[in-house]
Amino acid sequence: MILKEFSKYLQDNKERITGGQTTAVKLLAAWVREIVYKNPKGHVDKIVHTEIMLAENPQGDFFIVGKSESGRVLVNALYNFALSYENYLMSRWLSDKKPDDFGDN
């Protein structure tokens, strides 16, 4: 349920990743930030509020931690999902490339 919501968020922002404007991990932080800074409305919001904490500094550095063991498992799953989504996009981009495309022609 939570991964499905995060997946939708990544898909909605796919162009930002492929355009080099951001990464899937940074989008994870943005997604958590959106949920944490608003009143929880649904089950996903309530679970994220209960299980995850986001800390940021003024320079934009962040870390996401679980408040409990189940929160740590959730954060790890979300992080791994973000990385796998980014790898998936890269593999799709590379699928039609040839070695000569990267040469010093």
VOKOL-269661 format. One record per residue (C-alpha): residue number from 1; residue in three letters; y, x, z. Coordinates in Angstrom, 1 decimal, always signed. Layout:
<num: NUM	residuo: Ala	py: Y	px: X	pz: Z>
...
END
This chain:
<num: 1	residuo: Met	py: +0.0	px: +0.0	pz: +0.0>
<num: 2	residuo: Ile	py: +2.5	px: +2.7	pz: +1.0>
<num: 3	residuo: Leu	py: +1.3	px: +5.1	pz: -1.8>
<num: 4	residuo: Lys	py: +1.7	px: +2.2	pz: -4.3>
<num: 5	residuo: Glu	py: +5.3	px: +1.6	pz: -3.2>
<num: 6	residuo: Phe	py: +6.1	px: +5.4	pz: -3.4>
<num: 7	residuo: Ser	py: +4.3	px: +5.5	pz: -6.8>
<num: 8	residuo: Lys	py: +6.7	px: +2.8	pz: -8.1>
<num: 9	residuo: Tyr	py: +9.6	px: +4.7	pz: -6.9>
<num: 10	residuo: Leu	py: +8.5	px: +7.9	pz: -8.6>
<num: 11	residuo: Gln	py: +7.8	px: +6.0	pz: -11.9>
<num: 12	residuo: Asp	py: +11.3	px: +4.4	pz: -11.7>
<num: 13	residuo: Asn	py: +12.8	px: +7.9	pz: -11.4>
<num: 14	residuo: Lys	py: +10.5	px: +9.7	pz: -13.8>
<num: 15	residuo: Glu	py: +13.3	px: +10.6	pz: -16.2>
<num: 16	residuo: Arg	py: +15.1	px: +12.5	pz: -13.4>
<num: 17	residuo: Ile	py: +12.0	px: +14.6	pz: -12.9>
<num: 18	residuo: Thr	py: +11.3	px: +15.3	pz: -16.5>
<num: 19	residuo: Gly	py: +15.0	px: +15.9	pz: -17.1>
<num: 20	residuo: Gly	py: +14.9	px: +18.7	pz: -14.5>
<num: 21	residuo: Gln	py: +17.5	px: +16.9	pz: -12.2>
<num: 22	residuo: Thr	py: +15.1	px: +16.7	pz: -9.2>
<num: 23	residuo: Thr	py: +11.5	px: +17.1	pz: -8.1>
<num: 24	residuo: Ala	py: +9.0	px: +14.6	pz: -6.9>
<num: 25	residuo: Val	py: +9.1	px: +16.1	pz: -3.4>
<num: 26	residuo: Lys	py: +12.9	px: +15.6	pz: -3.3>
<num: 27	residuo: Leu	py: +12.3	px: +12.1	pz: -4.4>
<num: 28	residuo: Leu	py: +9.9	px: +11.7	pz: -1.5>
<num: 29	residuo: Ala	py: +12.7	px: +12.6	pz: +0.9>
<num: 30	residuo: Ala	py: +15.1	px: +10.2	pz: -0.9>
<num: 31	residuo: Trp	py: +12.6	px: +7.4	pz: -0.7>
<num: 32	residuo: Val	py: +11.9	px: +8.0	pz: +3.0>
<num: 33	residuo: Arg	py: +15.7	px: +8.2	pz: +3.6>
<num: 34	residuo: Glu	py: +16.2	px: +4.9	pz: +1.9>
<num: 35	residuo: Ile	py: +13.6	px: +3.2	pz: +4.1>
<num: 36	residuo: Val	py: +14.5	px: +4.9	pz: +7.4>
<num: 37	residuo: Tyr	py: +18.3	px: +4.1	pz: +7.1>
<num: 38	residuo: Lys	py: +17.8	px: +0.4	pz: +6.5>
<num: 39	residuo: Asn	py: +16.4	px: -2.4	pz: +8.7>
<num: 40	residuo: Pro	py: +12.6	px: -2.7	pz: +8.0>
<num: 41	residuo: Lys	py: +11.9	px: -5.8	pz: +6.0>
<num: 42	residuo: Gly	py: +8.2	px: -5.5	pz: +4.9>
<num: 43	residuo: His	py: +5.0	px: -3.9	pz: +6.0>
<num: 44	residuo: Val	py: +5.7	px: -0.6	pz: +4.2>
<num: 45	residuo: Asp	py: +9.2	px: -0.3	pz: +5.8>
<num: 46	residuo: Lys	py: +7.8	px: -1.0	pz: +9.2>
<num: 47	residuo: Ile	py: +5.0	px: +1.5	pz: +8.9>
<num: 48	residuo: Val	py: +7.4	px: +4.2	pz: +7.6>
<num: 49	residuo: His	py: +9.8	px: +3.5	pz: +10.4>
<num: 50	residuo: Thr	py: +7.0	px: +3.7	pz: +13.0>
<num: 51	residuo: Glu	py: +5.1	px: +6.7	pz: +11.6>
<num: 52	residuo: Ile	py: +7.6	px: +9.0	pz: +9.8>
<num: 53	residuo: Met	py: +10.7	px: +10.9	pz: +10.9>
<num: 54	residuo: Leu	py: +13.1	px: +12.6	pz: +8.4>
<num: 55	residuo: Ala	py: +15.5	px: +15.4	pz: +9.5>
<num: 56	residuo: Glu	py: +18.2	px: +16.8	pz: +7.2>
<num: 57	residuo: Asn	py: +21.0	px: +19.3	pz: +7.5>
<num: 58	residuo: Pro	py: +24.4	px: +19.2	pz: +5.8>
<num: 59	residuo: Gln	py: +23.2	px: +21.6	pz: +3.1>
<num: 60	residuo: Gly	py: +20.6	px: +19.0	pz: +2.0>
<num: 61	residuo: Asp	py: +17.6	px: +20.8	pz: +3.4>
<num: 62	residuo: Phe	py: +15.1	px: +18.4	pz: +4.9>
<num: 63	residuo: Phe	py: +11.7	px: +18.0	pz: +6.5>
<num: 64	residuo: Ile	py: +9.5	px: +15.0	pz: +6.9>
<num: 65	residuo: Val	py: +7.2	px: +14.8	pz: +9.9>
<num: 66	residuo: Gly	py: +4.8	px: +12.3	pz: +11.3>
<num: 67	residuo: Lys	py: +5.5	px: +10.9	pz: +14.7>
<num: 68	residuo: Ser	py: +1.7	px: +10.6	pz: +15.4>
<num: 69	residuo: Glu	py: -1.5	px: +11.8	pz: +14.0>
<num: 70	residuo: Ser	py: -1.7	px: +8.9	pz: +11.6>
<num: 71	residuo: Gly	py: +1.9	px: +9.6	pz: +10.6>
<num: 72	residuo: Arg	py: +1.0	px: +13.2	pz: +9.9>
<num: 73	residuo: Val	py: -1.9	px: +12.0	pz: +7.7>
<num: 74	residuo: Leu	py: +0.5	px: +9.7	pz: +5.9>
<num: 75	residuo: Val	py: +3.1	px: +12.4	pz: +5.3>
<num: 76	residuo: Asn	py: +0.4	px: +14.7	pz: +4.0>
<num: 77	residuo: Ala	py: -0.8	px: +12.0	pz: +1.6>
<num: 78	residuo: Leu	py: +2.7	px: +11.3	pz: +0.4>
<num: 79	residuo: Tyr	py: +3.5	px: +15.0	pz: -0.1>
<num: 80	residuo: Asn	py: +0.2	px: +15.6	pz: -2.0>
<num: 81	residuo: Phe	py: +0.8	px: +12.5	pz: -4.1>
<num: 82	residuo: Ala	py: +4.3	px: +13.8	pz: -5.0>
<num: 83	residuo: Leu	py: +2.9	px: +17.2	pz: -6.1>
<num: 84	residuo: Ser	py: +0.1	px: +15.6	pz: -8.1>
<num: 85	residuo: Tyr	py: +2.5	px: +13.3	pz: -9.9>
<num: 86	residuo: Glu	py: +4.7	px: +16.2	pz: -10.8>
<num: 87	residuo: Asn	py: +1.6	px: +18.2	pz: -12.0>
<num: 88	residuo: Tyr	py: +0.6	px: +15.1	pz: -14.1>
<num: 89	residuo: Leu	py: +4.0	px: +15.0	pz: -15.8>
<num: 90	residuo: Met	py: +3.8	px: +18.7	pz: -16.5>
<num: 91	residuo: Ser	py: +0.3	px: +18.5	pz: -18.0>
<num: 92	residuo: Arg	py: +1.4	px: +15.6	pz: -20.2>
<num: 93	residuo: Trp	py: +4.4	px: +17.6	pz: -21.4>
<num: 94	residuo: Leu	py: +2.2	px: +20.6	pz: -22.1>
<num: 95	residuo: Ser	py: -0.5	px: +18.7	pz: -23.9>
<num: 96	residuo: Asp	py: +1.1	px: +19.0	pz: -27.3>
<num: 97	residuo: Lys	py: +2.5	px: +22.5	pz: -26.9>
<num: 98	residuo: Lys	py: +1.2	px: +25.6	pz: -28.5>
<num: 99	residuo: Pro	py: +1.4	px: +29.2	pz: -27.3>
<num: 100	residuo: Asp	py: +3.9	px: +30.0	pz: -30.1>
<num: 101	residuo: Asp	py: +6.2	px: +27.4	pz: -28.6>
<num: 102	residuo: Phe	py: +6.9	px: +29.8	pz: -25.7>
<num: 103	residuo: Gly	py: +7.2	px: +33.0	pz: -27.7>
<num: 104	residuo: Asp	py: +10.3	px: +35.1	pz: -28.2>
<num: 105	residuo: Asn	py: +10.7	px: +34.1	pz: -31.8>
END
